[in-house]
Amino acid sequence: MKLFVAKLNFSTNADSLQSLFEQYGEVVTAKVIMDRDTGRSKGYGFVEMTHDDDALMAISELNNSEFEGRDIVVKKSEPTG
């Protein structure tokens, strides 16, 4: 299951994001979206987890929780288009 993670600290990187979610299960990918012009984080990212049950647990535990000084939003990523 792919998760959308918003309101990230601008200093959060993919490694710290992956470490956070690995507490709940196997992480396939963790990515912080960067602005291609400035190279700065856009403050959101995506985490893909192997097992849906682990992803749902991560949502329930991490949504509106504090991470690296910011209250983050975690929800299921909805396909665009």
C-alpha positions, -999 to +999 in steps of 0.1 A: +000+000+000+012+035-009+009+062+017+009+099+014+028+118+041+023+156+044+035+185+066+070+171+068+098+191+083+118+206+053+149+189+066+133+154+066+150+131+041+140+097+027+162+078+051+146+093+082+111+088+067+119+051+059+132+046+095+100+060+109+078+037+089+100+006+094+088+006+130+055-007+116+066-031+089+086-036+057+091-005+036+094-009-001+102+028-009+103+061+009+106+093-010+105+130-001+094+152-030+119+178-038+114+211-057+135+207-089+143+244-091+154+250-055+164+215-045+144+220-012+119+196+001+083+204-008+072+191+027+056+159+016+064+124+004+053+089-002+060+056+016+052+023+001+048-006+025+047-043+016+017-053+037-016-034+039-021-043+075+012-027+084+004+004+064-030+007+081-013+005+115+012+031+105-016+054+094-035+050+127-003+055+148+014+082+128-014+105+115-013+137+134+018+126+154+049+147+159+079+138+137+111+160+136+092+189+151+061+189+129+027+173+132+026+151+102-004+138+081-004+102+070-031+087+048-036+062+020-023+077-013-051+081-038-043+075-075-044+107-095-063+111-127 
